[in-house]
């Protein structure tokens, strides 16, 4: 195992173009679906965030500011899942769930204050958005014995007992991206480069690209970095001139600025973006034609509306009933999947008869896997040392006519280097 230390300001989410999930039981148990919550459970003792009838979950996410375009649909996905579960009786068939939501403004100090304000009122957190924000709050989660689901895909979370990550980490996205470029797009012998945000989110992508290059025998011709909020990318694009492929880690606002500047320079490499580089509005922007020709998104799962996948059908059915005005959005899908993962843990805690914070950790560590109905890969669970995230990624192209502006190119594939990547303690 390799130790990785990340510092600096963080990045956000996670966005996988996926959704739903099938609830996983403990060892030897038959998996249940959202509609098959166990009934007849005994009344449980009240605990922080649980008054004997209602479970309160925390959400710390940007509701305002530039990252709100991710935080708001994520939270809507959380809410729709629990609206649907509550309509069926709630966790264990009898305990309704409510969300306590606080605006982080995507700023670490604000997020830490929000955590302190509501930590005594919640059983756990269904969403904390941002790599750096999760790193800032994690020591307090450990001290307080609280579990949280990070809206971030950094591999750093895999071994953390107080966190509930889902999906293939950013490092896996970068690894699969390079393998896809070499094997499917004829990239062997061409110049491979990277452009990364200078923070833990960017570090994760850079780590994956470097690992893949070593495993695949490729030299990285050039790399460049930028800071969140930068508006001038002349120097970075100059460093990348001549590159045939550029792997990009950015937030959507920087994606639009970078690709806009590249289009003006007539710089047309194959861009492959880490999942949070995208937001649906880009498919209707002046960049849509450039991105349709030169940009691919690495994510996970299937396209929005592919109801041949059971979890997607469930999510679409729930959207139709509880939020019919919801437009296709990959972040909504991730928020829905997050809530489903948390529900699996809460169901197990109810089965074990304990919704206290130690009880939730015990329940989490006794689950063999978190299952996601074929949309996200199954996540091997249990105590932190046994956890093993999915290794699959999906490639999407920009298609303004497709739901959410994305069409699937290659779904849920795993490269050989992705199978070899190890996750540090």
ZAMARGU-4260 file (C-alpha; in steps of 0.2 Angstrom, whole numbers, plus 5000, padded with zeros to 4 digits):
<rodrens>
0) 5000/5000/5000 | 5006/5017/4996 | 5003/5032/5008 | 4997/5048/5000 | 4996/5064/5009
5) 4985/5078/5002 | 4984/5096/5007 | 4977/5111/5000 | 4960/5117/4994 | 4948/5104/4988
10) 4937/5099/4975 | 4921/5093/4973 | 4912/5080/4970 | 4910/5067/4962 | 4899/5065/4949
15) 4895/5049/4942 | 4882/5047/4928 | 4874/5034/4939 | 4861/5032/4951 | 4851/5019/4960
20) 4856/5005/4970 | 4850/4988/4977 | 4851/4987/4996 | 4865/4975/5001 | 4862/4965/5017
25) 4875/4958/5029 | 4885/4942/5026 | 4874/4927/5021 | 4858/4938/5019 | 4848/4940/5003
30) 4850/4958/4996 | 4834/4968/4998 | 4828/4982/4986 | 4822/4999/4992 | 4804/4992/4992
35) 4808/4977/5003 | 4812/4986/5019 | 4810/4974/5034 | 4795/4976/5044 | 4791/4970/5062
40) 4806/4978/5070 | 4806/4982/5088 | 4806/5000/5093 | 4824/5007/5095 | 4831/5018/5109
45) 4833/5036/5104 | 4850/5042/5100 | 4858/5058/5092 | 4848/5062/5076 | 4835/5049/5081
50) 4820/5053/5092 | 4813/5036/5092 | 4802/5039/5076 | 4812/5050/5064 | 4830/5049/5058
55) 4839/5065/5054 | 4853/5065/5042 | 4865/5080/5039 | 4870/5088/5022 | 4884/5100/5020
60) 4884/5106/5002 | 4886/5122/4992 | 4868/5129/4990 | 4876/5146/4984 | 4891/5151/4974
65) 4899/5143/4959 | 4898/5125/4965 | 4880/5126/4969 | 4877/5119/4951 | 4883/5103/4958
70) 4878/5104/4976 | 4859/5108/4973 | 4856/5093/4961 | 4866/5082/4972 | 4855/5087/4987
75) 4839/5085/4976 | 4845/5067/4973 | 4847/5064/4991 | 4829/5071/4994 | 4820/5061/4981
80) 4827/5045/4987 | 4822/5047/5004 | 4805/5054/4999 | 4802/5038/4990 | 4808/5028/5005
85) 4797/5038/5017 | 4782/5034/5006 | 4785/5016/5009 | 4786/5018/5028 | 4805/5023/5030
90) 4820/5014/5036 | 4815/4997/5043 | 4798/5000/5036 | 4794/5012/5051 | 4807/5026/5053
95) 4805/5041/5042 | 4821/5051/5036 | 4823/5070/5036 | 4837/5080/5030 | 4846/5094/5039
100) 4854/5105/5025 | 4867/5118/5028 | 4876/5129/5014 | 4895/5127/5014 | 4897/5140/5000
105) 4911/5128/4995 | 4922/5136/5008 | 4931/5125/5021 | 4928/5137/5036 | 4910/5139/5032
110) 4908/5120/5030 | 4917/5117/5047 | 4905/5129/5056 | 4890/5121/5048 | 4896/5104/5054
115) 4898/5111/5072 | 4881/5119/5071 | 4871/5103/5067 | 4882/5088/5072 | 4872/5085/5088
120) 4856/5084/5079 | 4860/5071/5066 | 4863/5052/5066 | 4875/5053/5051 | 4879/5064/5036
125) 4872/5058/5019 | 4882/5071/5010 | 4897/5082/5013 | 4903/5089/4996 | 4921/5093/4992
130) 4938/5084/4994 | 4946/5097/5004 | 4930/5100/5014 | 4929/5082/5019 | 4948/5082/5024
135) 4945/5097/5035 | 4930/5089/5044 | 4936/5071/5045 | 4946/5073/5061 | 4930/5080/5069
140) 4920/5065/5062 | 4933/5053/5070 | 4932/5063/5087 | 4913/5063/5087 | 4911/5045/5081
145) 4900/5051/5066 | 4899/5043/5049 | 4898/5054/5033 | 4896/5050/5015 | 4909/5061/5005
150) 4903/5069/4989 | 4920/5066/4982 | 4929/5051/4974 | 4946/5053/4981 | 4955/5036/4984
155) 4960/5043/5001 | 4942/5039/5008 | 4943/5020/5005 | 4951/5016/5022 | 4942/5029/5033
160) 4930/5020/5045 | 4920/5036/5047 | 4917/5039/5028 | 4905/5030/5016 | 4913/5033/4999
165) 4904/5025/4983 | 4909/5023/4965 | 4926/5021/4957 | 4939/5034/4963 | 4946/5048/4953
170) 4962/5039/4951 | 4953/5024/4943 | 4944/5036/4931 | 4961/5043/4925 | 4969/5026/4924
175) 4954/5019/4913 | 4955/5035/4903 | 4973/5033/4897 | 4969/5014/4894 | 4954/5019/4883
180) 4964/5032/4874 | 4978/5020/4869 | 4967/5004/4866 | 4951/5011/4858 | 4956/5028/4851
185) 4973/5023/4843 | 4983/5033/4855 | 4999/5022/4855 | 5014/5032/4851 | 5005/5049/4853
190) 5009/5063/4866 | 4999/5061/4882 | 4997/5076/4894 | 4988/5082/4909 | 4980/5098/4915
195) 4976/5098/4934 | 4968/5109/4946 | 4981/5112/4960 | 4972/5105/4974 | 4968/5087/4981
200) 4955/5084/4968 | 4968/5088/4954 | 4981/5078/4964 | 4970/5062/4963 | 4968/5063/4944
205) 4987/5066/4942 | 4991/5051/4953 | 4980/5040/4942 | 4987/5046/4926 | 5005/5044/4932
210) 5001/5026/4938 | 4993/5021/4922 | 5007/5029/4912 | 5020/5018/4921 | 5009/5002/4920
215) 5006/5005/4901 | 5024/5010/4897 | 5019/5028/4892 | 5029/5044/4894 | 5018/5059/4900
220) 5024/5072/4888 | 5019/5087/4898 | 5008/5093/4913 | 5002/5109/4919 | 4992/5115/4934
225) 4980/5130/4938 | 4971/5137/4953 | 4952/5137/4956 | 4946/5153/4950 | 4959/5156/4937
230) 4953/5165/4921 | 4969/5166/4910 | 4975/5149/4904 | 4987/5156/4891 | 5003/5149/4900
235) 4995/5132/4903 | 4989/5129/4885 | 5006/5135/4879 | 5014/5121/4889 | 5002/5108/4882
240) 5004/5114/4864 | 5008/5098/4853 | 4999/5086/4865 | 4988/5073/4856 | 4978/5069/4872
245) 4975/5080/4888 | 4967/5072/4904 | 4958/5086/4913 | 4953/5088/4931 | 4943/5104/4933
250) 4927/5111/4939 | 4914/5115/4926 | 4917/5134/4926 | 4936/5131/4923 | 4932/5118/4910
255) 4922/5131/4900 | 4936/5144/4901 | 4950/5131/4897 | 4941/5124/4882 | 4935/5141/4876
260) 4953/5147/4876 | 4958/5131/4867 | 4945/5133/4854 | 4951/5151/4851 | 4969/5145/4848
265) 4963/5131/4837 | 4970/5118/4849 | 4961/5102/4846 | 4968/5088/4856 | 4957/5074/4863
270) 4952/5080/4880 | 4946/5067/4892 | 4938/5075/4908 | 4937/5068/4926 | 4919/5067/4930
275) 4917/5084/4939 | 4923/5093/4924 | 4905/5092/4917 | 4889/5101/4920 | 4874/5099/4909
280) 4873/5118/4904 | 4889/5115/4893 | 4879/5105/4881 | 4869/5121/4877 | 4884/5133/4877
285) 4894/5140/4863 | 4906/5126/4866 | 4895/5112/4862 | 4901/5109/4845 | 4920/5110/4850
290) 4916/5098/4865 | 4906/5086/4854 | 4921/5084/4843 | 4935/5085/4855 | 4929/5081/4873
295) 4925/5064/4882 | 4919/5062/4900 | 4925/5048/4911 | 4912/5043/4924 | 4903/5027/4928
300) 4887/5018/4925 | 4874/5021/4911 | 4866/5035/4902 | 4851/5044/4910 | 4835/5036/4906
305) 4842/5019/4901 | 4828/5009/4910 | 4835/4992/4905 | 4846/4995/4921 | 4834/4991/4936
310) 4842/5005/4947 | 4840/5018/4933 | 4821/5013/4931 | 4818/5015/4950 | 4826/5032/4950
315) 4816/5038/4935 | 4800/5031/4943 | 4804/5041/4959 | 4808/5057/4949 | 4792/5055/4940
320) 4782/5054/4956 | 4792/5065/4968 | 4801/5078/4957 | 4794/5078/4940 | 4802/5095/4935
325) 4820/5087/4938 | 4830/5088/4922 | 4843/5075/4918 | 4858/5078/4928 | 4873/5067/4933
330) 4875/5075/4950 | 4857/5072/4954 | 4860/5053/4950 | 4875/5053/4961 | 4865/5061/4976
335) 4852/5048/4973 | 4865/5034/4974 | 4873/5041/4990 | 4856/5041/4999 | 4854/5023/4993
340) 4871/5018/5000 | 4867/5027/5017 | 4850/5018/5017 | 4858/5001/5016 | 4868/5005/5032
345) 4853/5012/5041 | 4843/4997/5037 | 4857/4986/5044 | 4858/4996/5060 | 4839/4994/5062
350) 4841/4975/5060 | 4854/4975/5073 | 4843/4986/5084 | 4855/5001/5087 | 4854/5018/5078
355) 4867/5026/5090 | 4883/5032/5082 | 4893/5016/5087 | 4878/5006/5081 | 4879/5014/5064
360) 4898/5010/5063 | 4895/4992/5068 | 4881/4990/5055 | 4892/4998/5042 | 4907/4986/5046
365) 4896/4971/5046 | 4889/4974/5028 | 4898/4963/5015 | 4895/4975/5000 | 4885/4990/4995
370) 4876/4986/4979 | 4870/4998/4966 | 4859/4988/4954 | 4871/4988/4940 | 4873/5007/4939
375) 4888/5009/4950 | 4899/4994/4953 | 4897/4984/4969 | 4908/4991/4983 | 4916/4977/4994
380) 4913/4983/5011 | 4916/4978/5029 | 4930/4985/5041 | 4941/4998/5032 | 4955/4986/5028
385) 4943/4975/5018 | 4935/4988/5007 | 4938/4987/4989 | 4930/5000/4977 | 4923/4996/4960
390) 4936/4998/4946 | 4925/5001/4931 | 4922/5018/4922 | 4911/5023/4907 | 4915/5035/4893
395) 4902/5048/4888 | 4903/5060/4873 | 4894/5077/4872 | 4878/5076/4863 | 4866/5090/4865
400) 4851/5080/4859 | 4855/5066/4873 | 4847/5067/4890 | 4859/5078/4901 | 4869/5082/4885
405) 4879/5065/4887 | 4878/5049/4877 | 4887/5033/4882 | 4901/5027/4872 | 4908/5013/4882
410) 4900/5007/4898 | 4907/5000/4914 | 4924/4994/4907 | 4939/4990/4918 | 4957/4991/4912
415) 4971/4980/4918 | 4980/4994/4927 | 4964/4999/4936 | 4964/4981/4943 | 4981/4983/4950
420) 4979/5000/4959 | 4980/4998/4977 | 4972/5010/4991 | 4983/5016/5005 | 4979/5014/5023
</rodrens>
